[in-house]
Amino acid sequence: MLGSVTMAVVNRSSSIHTFRCRTGRMIKRHVEVGVLAALLAFLLAGQRSYLDHPATLLAMVDWETIATLAGIILITTAIRSSHLFGKVAAGVLTHIGSERTLAITLTALTAGMATFLTNDISLLIIVPLTLSLQDHLDNDITKIVVFEALAANVGSALTPIGNPQNLFLWHRWGLPFVRFVEAMAAPVGLMLVLLFVLMWFAFRRRSLSLKVRETCRFRPRVAAFSLAALVAYVALSEFRLSLYAFLPLLALFFIADRDAVRQADWALVALFVLMFVDFHTLAAVPPVGRMLSTLKGDGPGRVFLGSILTSQVISNVPAAILVSQFSHSWRAIAYGVNLGGNGLFIGSLANLIALKMVNDRRVWSEFHIYSLPYLAVTAALVYLLLL
């Protein structure tokens, strides 16, 4: 009898410990969601008019972007569960011998994809592949994700369709596609050169060390279905149709791969929804508007610096929207908000996508070790292009 009671107490203590551990991990993993939710509560306490019209808050969210993000997260989760990335990773590692070569290859691929597929989508494809490569290596290559985030910001700056802020500026000023690319070619080229120089010193020519690991069963049907869905969904997102395609996509995956629906990082989607609401609400705070109004009528240099600084506070997409209300210097705004995607992690939503997929808190500090000096140097040199 005493033994049964003892076992019951032990089991109960073990269950409580397990629950606390799981809860602690969940809080640590989604702390950003909690911080943004608290910020929103604070902002709404000072602007109660939003509480009377909750539909206004919903209108602040770019639901097309949210649908694109949610769909790509779901699809790439399914691709990872099919172990396709593992097979591709094994093939890549047979042709690449050093950390530096691997880093440059993946970063160049990210920048190239971001030029036309947008920075968010390119990272949602490349980062899971990088993490799969890490599974095969004794080398710690998670630092590559930092440079992939920077490369996505740089590569996407070249074209009007590379990122949301460029798309907004392109439409607002009615610019020809070629003219926009010509205007961005010089700063993007400069940023790419500096990025690869930084990578040359950040990574050694250390040989890649493969580790013995259990081979996972490849699921070709899930992989083929997921790849077809990825191609179709990316194409639909280019035509701004993700919002209509997401629910059918979700229904298909409920049938084809329900585990992917359960394992997808929906907290990241919630994080982005909160970011849209928080930043738009913050932009409505009178001191913020007064600060931005100082850019009105100023030269391109000040608009450029103001765009960079604003991006560090409210991210570069809302910064482009805000600054464009006070200045007509579209080149200065475009240069500023695209460079402003680097620096603090909040500068670009793409940074959050990349860093959140790495289940290691150290990557956040490592990102700033490289991003802040990189922003300072590139900003100083690009500033000279405007003068």
JOKATA-V173152 format. One record per pair of residues at least 4 apart in sequence whose C-alpha atoms are under 8 Angstrom apart, sorted by sequence separation. I is the first residue (numbers start at 0). J is the second residue. D is the distance in Angstrom with one decimal. If there is no record, write none. Layout:
I&J&D  I&J&D
//
This chain:
0&4&6.4  1&5&6.1  2&6&6.1  3&7&6.1  4&8&6.2  5&9&6.2  6&10&6.0  7&11&6.0  8&12&6.1  9&13&6.1  10&14&6.1  11&15&6.2  12&16&6.1  13&17&6.1  14&18&6.1  15&19&6.1  16&20&6.1  17&21&6.1  18&22&6.0  19&23&5.9  20&24&6.2  21&25&6.1  22&26&6.2  23&27&6.2  24&28&6.0  25&29&6.1  26&30&5.5  29&33&6.8  30&34&6.2  31&35&6.2  32&36&6.1  33&37&6.1  34&38&6.2  35&39&6.1  36&40&6.3  37&41&6.3  38&42&6.2  39&43&6.0  40&44&6.2  41&45&6.8  42&46&6.3  43&47&5.6  47&51&7.0  48&52&6.7  49&53&5.9  52&56&7.7  53&57&6.8  54&58&6.2  55&59&6.6  56&60&7.4  61&65&6.5  62&66&5.9  63&67&6.2  64&68&6.1  65&69&6.0  66&70&6.0  67&71&6.2  68&72&6.1  69&73&6.2  70&74&6.2  71&75&6.0  72&76&6.0  73&77&6.4  74&78&6.3  75&79&6.1  76&80&6.2  77&81&6.2  78&82&6.6  79&83&6.4  82&86&6.6  83&87&6.3  84&88&5.8  85&89&6.2  86&90&6.4  87&91&6.2  88&92&6.2  89&93&6.7  90&94&7.2  91&95&6.5  92&96&7.1  96&100&7.1  97&101&6.3  98&102&6.1  99&103&6.2  100&104&6.0  101&105&6.2  102&106&6.0  103&107&5.9  104&108&6.2  105&109&6.1  106&110&6.3  107&111&6.2  108&112&6.1  109&113&6.0  110&114&6.5  111&115&7.7  112&116&5.6  113&117&4.5  114&118&7.5  116&120&6.1  117&121&6.3  118&122&6.3  119&123&6.3  120&124&6.4  121&125&6.1  122&126&5.5  123&127&6.8  124&128&6.8  125&129&6.2  126&130&6.2  127&131&6.2  128&132&6.3  129&133&6.4  130&134&6.6  131&135&7.0  132&136&6.7  133&137&7.6  140&144&8.0  141&145&7.6  142&146&7.1  143&147&6.2  144&148&6.2  145&149&6.5  146&150&5.9  147&151&6.0  148&152&6.5  149&153&6.3  150&154&5.9  151&155&5.9  152&156&6.4  153&157&7.5  157&161&6.9  161&165&6.9  162&166&6.4  163&167&6.2  164&168&6.3  165&169&5.9  166&170&6.3  167&171&6.0  168&172&6.2  169&173&5.8  170&174&7.0  174&178&6.7  175&179&6.4  176&180&6.4  177&181&6.1  178&182&6.2  179&183&6.3  180&184&5.9  181&185&7.7  183&187&6.0  184&188&5.9  185&189&6.2  186&190&6.1  187&191&6.1  188&192&6.3  189&193&6.3  190&194&6.0  191&195&6.3  192&196&6.2  193&197&6.1  194&198&6.2  195&199&6.1  196&200&6.8  197&201&6.1  198&202&6.0  199&203&7.5  218&222&6.2  219&223&6.0  220&224&6.1  221&225&6.0  222&226&6.1  223&227&6.2  224&228&6.2  225&229&6.0  226&230&6.3  227&231&6.2  228&232&5.9  229&233&6.0  230&234&6.2  231&235&6.2  232&236&6.1  233&237&6.4  234&238&6.9  235&239&6.3  236&240&5.5  240&244&6.5  241&245&5.9  243&247&8.0  244&248&6.2  245&249&6.1  246&250&6.2  247&251&6.2  248&252&6.4  249&253&6.2  250&254&6.6  251&255&6.1  252&256&5.0  253&257&4.6  256&260&7.2  257&261&6.5  258&262&6.1  259&263&5.8  264&268&7.3  265&269&6.4  266&270&6.1  267&271&6.4  268&272&6.4  269&273&6.3  270&274&6.2  271&275&6.3  272&276&6.5  273&277&5.8  274&278&5.9  275&279&6.1  276&280&6.0  277&281&6.0  278&282&6.1  279&283&6.6  280&284&7.0  283&287&7.1  284&288&6.7  285&289&6.2  286&290&6.1  287&291&6.3  288&292&6.1  289&293&6.8  290&294&7.9  291&295&7.8  293&297&7.8  297&301&6.4  298&302&6.5  299&303&5.9  300&304&6.4  301&305&5.9  302&306&6.0  303&307&6.4  304&308&6.3  305&309&6.0  306&310&6.1  307&311&6.6  308&312&6.9  309&313&6.2  310&314&4.3  311&315&7.5  313&317&6.5  314&318&6.2  315&319&6.0  316&320&6.6  317&321&6.1  318&322&5.9  319&323&6.0  320&324&6.9  321&325&7.4  322&326&6.3  323&327&6.4  328&332&6.4  329&333&5.9  330&334&6.0  331&335&6.0  332&336&6.0  333&337&6.0  334&338&6.1  335&339&5.8  336&340&6.4  337&341&7.9  340&344&7.9  342&346&6.5  346&350&7.6  347&351&7.2  348&352&6.5  349&353&6.3  350&354&6.1  351&355&5.7  352&356&6.5  353&357&7.1  360&364&7.8  361&365&6.3  362&366&5.9  363&367&6.8  364&368&6.4  365&369&6.8  366&370&5.8  367&371&5.5  368&372&7.3  369&373&6.1  370&374&6.0  371&375&6.3  372&376&6.2  373&377&6.1  374&378&5.7  375&379&6.3  376&380&6.4  377&381&5.9  378&382&5.9  379&383&6.8  380&384&7.1  381&385&7.0  382&386&6.9  60&65&8.0  78&83&6.1  79&84&5.9  95&100&6.6  96&101&7.6  112&117&7.3  113&118&4.5  116&121&6.2  133&138&7.4  155&160&7.7  156&161&6.1  160&165&6.6  161&166&7.6  169&174&5.5  174&179&6.5  235&240&5.1  236&241&5.0  252&257&5.9  282&287&5.9  283&288&6.8  297&302&6.8  309&314&7.3  310&315&4.3  313&318&6.4  340&345&7.8  341&346&5.9  345&350&7.2  357&362&7.4  43&49&6.8  49&55&6.6  78&84&7.0  79&85&7.8  95&101&6.2  112&118&7.8  113&119&7.7  133&139&6.9  155&161&4.0  156&162&6.9  159&165&4.8  160&166&5.5  169&175&8.0  235&241&5.9  281&287&7.5  282&288&6.7  309&315&7.4  310&316&7.7  323&329&7.5  340&346&4.3  341&347&7.0  344&350&5.7  345&351&7.2  43&50&7.2  49&56&6.8  113&120&7.4  133&140&6.3  154&161&7.5  155&162&5.7  158&165&7.2  159&166&4.9  169&176&7.9  252&259&7.4  253&260&6.7  294&301&7.0  310&317&7.8  339&346&5.7  340&347&4.4  344&351&6.6  113&121&5.4  133&141&7.3  252&260&6.8  294&302&6.0  307&315&7.9  310&318&5.3  339&347&7.6  354&362&6.8  112&121&5.6  156&165&7.1  159&168&7.9  232&241&7.0  235&244&7.7  306&315&7.9  309&318&5.7  323&332&7.2  354&363&6.7  159&169&5.9  169&179&7.4  322&332&7.2  340&350&7.9  130&141&7.3  249&260&7.6  294&305&7.3  109&121&6.0  129&141&7.8  232&244&7.6  306&318&6.5  109&122&6.9  306&319&7.2  319&332&6.6  129&143&7.8  291&305&7.8  319&333&7.6  129&144&7.4  109&125&6.7  306&322&6.6  159&176&6.8  319&336&6.2  126&144&6.4  158&176&7.6  318&336&6.8  344&363&7.8  105&125&7.5  159&179&6.8  228&248&7.9  302&322&7.9  316&336&7.5  126&147&7.7  158&179&6.9  159&180&7.4  315&336&5.0  158&180&5.4  315&337&7.0  344&366&7.6  157&180&5.7  344&367&7.4  105&129&7.9  302&326&7.3  315&339&6.3  343&367&6.5  122&147&7.2  158&183&7.6  306&331&8.0  314&339&7.9  315&340&5.9  342&367&6.7  122&148&7.0  157&183&5.4  302&328&7.4  306&332&5.9  310&336&6.1  314&340&7.1  156&183&7.0  157&184&6.2  343&370&7.2  294&322&7.7  303&331&4.7  307&335&4.8  311&339&6.5  342&370&4.8  343&371&6.9  122&151&7.0  296&325&7.7  297&326&7.7  299&328&6.1  302&331&6.0  303&332&5.6  306&335&4.8  307&336&5.5  310&339&5.3  311&340&7.7  341&370&5.8  342&371&4.4  121&151&7.1  157&187&6.2  291&321&7.7  295&325&4.8  296&326&6.5  298&328&8.0  302&332&6.4  305&335&7.5  306&336&5.4  310&340&6.8  341&371&7.2  342&372&7.8  156&187&6.7  282&313&8.0  291&322&6.6  294&325&6.1  295&326&5.4  299&330&7.9  300&331&7.0  303&334&6.6  304&335&6.4  307&338&6.6  308&339&7.1  311&342&7.1  314&345&5.5  315&346&5.6  316&347&7.6  342&373&7.4  119&151&7.7  281&313&7.9  294&326&6.5  299&331&5.3  303&335&4.6  307&339&4.4  311&343&5.9  313&345&7.1  314&346&4.3  315&347&5.7  341&373&7.8  342&374&5.4  118&151&4.8  154&187&7.1  292&325&6.0  302&335&7.7  303&336&7.9  306&339&7.1  311&344&8.0  312&345&7.0  313&346&7.1  314&347&5.2  341&374&6.0  117&151&7.9  118&152&6.1  153&187&6.1  221&255&7.4  291&325&7.0  311&345&6.1  312&346&7.1  314&348&7.0  221&256&7.3  278&313&5.4  310&345&7.7  311&346&4.7  339&374&7.5  118&154&7.6  278&314&7.9  310&346&5.1  338&374&6.8  106&143&7.6  110&147&7.7  118&155&5.5  153&190&6.7  154&191&7.9  310&347&7.6  105&143&7.9  109&147&6.1  113&151&5.4  117&155&5.8  153&191&6.8  279&317&7.2  113&152&7.7  278&317&7.1  282&321&7.7  338&377&7.6  88&128&6.9  92&132&7.8  106&146&6.4  110&150&4.9  114&154&5.1  115&155&7.2  338&378&6.9  87&128&8.0  88&129&7.9  102&143&5.7  106&147&5.0  109&150&6.2  110&151&5.0  113&154&5.4  114&155&4.4  150&191&7.5  98&140&7.4  105&147&7.2  109&151&5.8  110&152&7.7  112&154&7.7  113&155&4.7  114&156&7.2  84&127&7.5  85&128&7.8  88&131&6.3  89&132&7.4  107&150&7.3  110&153&6.7  111&154&6.1  114&157&6.3  115&158&7.2  117&160&6.7  118&161&6.4  119&162&7.9  84&128&5.6  88&132&5.1  106&150&6.0  110&154&4.2  114&158&6.1  116&160&7.8  117&161&4.2  118&162&6.1  150&194&7.6  109&154&7.7  110&155&7.0  115&160&6.2  116&161&6.4  117&162&5.1  149&194&8.0  85&131&5.6  89&135&7.4  114&160&7.5  115&161&5.3  84&131&6.0  85&132&7.1  88&135&7.7  114&161&4.9  334&381&7.8  75&123&7.1  79&127&7.3  113&161&5.9  71&120&7.2  75&124&6.8  68&119&7.6  72&123&6.8  68&120&7.7  71&123&6.8  75&127&7.5  146&198&7.7  331&385&7.2  138&207&6.4  137&207&7.7  138&208&6.3  136&207&6.9  137&208&5.5  136&208&5.7  137&209&6.1  136&209&4.6  137&210&5.8  135&209&5.8  136&210&5.4  135&210&5.8  135&211&7.6  135&212&7.1  271&348&7.8  303&382&7.5  300&382&6.6  267&352&7.6  300&385&6.6  299&385&6.8  300&386&7.2  299&386&8.0  267&355&7.5  103&195&7.2  103&198&7.3  102&198&7.7  99&198&7.6  99&199&6.9  102&202&7.6  99&202&5.0  98&202&6.4  99&203&5.6  100&204&7.6  98&203&6.4  99&204&5.4  97&203&7.8  98&204&5.9  99&205&7.5  97&204&5.3  98&205&5.8  97&205&5.4  98&206&6.4  97&206&4.4  98&207&6.1  96&206&5.6  97&207&5.3  96&207&5.8  120&233&7.9  116&233&7.6  116&237&7.8  86&217&7.9  82&215&6.8  82&216&7.1  83&217&6.6  82&217&5.3  83&218&7.6  81&217&5.9  82&218&6.8  83&219&7.8  81&218&4.8  81&219&7.0  83&222&6.2  81&221&5.8  82&222&7.8  81&222&5.5  78&221&7.3  77&221&7.2  78&222&5.5  77&222&7.4  78&225&5.9  77&225&6.4  78&226&7.4  182&330&7.3  186&334&7.4  75&225&7.6  74&225&5.8  164&315&6.9  168&319&7.4  183&334&7.5  74&226&7.9  164&316&4.8  167&319&7.8  163&316&6.3  164&317&7.9  167&320&7.6  74&228&7.1  75&229&7.9  74&229&6.3  164&319&6.0  164&320&7.7  172&329&7.7  71&229&7.0  71&232&7.6  168&329&7.1  70&232&7.5  67&232&7.9  168&333&7.3  165&333&6.9  67&236&6.3  164&333&7.8  70&241&7.9  164&336&7.6  164&337&7.9  67&241&5.4  66&241&5.6  67&242&7.3  70&245&6.0  63&239&6.7  66&242&5.3  69&245&7.8  63&240&7.4  64&241&7.9  63&241&6.0  67&245&7.7  70&248&7.3  63&242&5.2  66&245&6.1  70&249&7.8  77&256&7.1  80&259&7.2  194&373&7.6  62&242&6.8  193&373&7.9  77&258&8.0  156&337&5.9  77&259&5.0  76&259&5.7  153&337&7.3  193&377&7.6  74&259&7.8  152&337&6.9  153&338&7.6  73&259&6.5  76&262&7.2  152&338&7.9  73&260&6.4  76&263&5.8  190&377&6.3  152&340&6.2  189&377&7.7  152&341&7.2  73&263&5.5  72&263&6.4  73&264&7.9  72&264&7.0  149&341&6.4  189&381&7.9  152&347&7.7  186&381&5.9  69&265&7.3  152&349&7.4  151&349&7.6  186&384&7.8  69&268&6.1  68&268&7.0  148&349&6.6  149&350&7.7  148&350&5.5  65&268&6.7  148&353&6.1  65&271&7.2  147&353&7.9  65&272&7.1  145&353&7.7  144&353&6.6  145&354&7.5  144&354&7.4  60&272&6.3  61&275&7.3  60&275&5.2  59&275&6.3  60&276&6.2  141&357&7.6  59&276&5.6  145&362&7.4  57&276&7.6  56&276&6.2  59&279&6.4  142&362&7.0  145&365&7.5  141&362&7.4  145&366&5.3  149&370&7.4  142&365&7.3  142&366&8.0  122&349&7.3  126&353&6.5  130&357&7.7  119&348&7.7  123&352&7.4  127&356&7.7  119&349&5.1  122&352&7.3  123&353&7.4  126&356&7.5  118&349&6.3  122&353&6.2  119&352&7.1  32&266&7.5  39&273&7.7  35&270&7.6  42&277&7.8  29&266&7.0  32&269&7.2  36&273&6.8  39&276&7.6  32&270&5.2  35&273&6.3  39&277&5.5  42&280&7.0  31&270&7.1  35&274&6.9  38&277&7.1  42&281&7.0  32&273&7.5  39&280&7.9  35&277&7.1  28&358&8.0
//
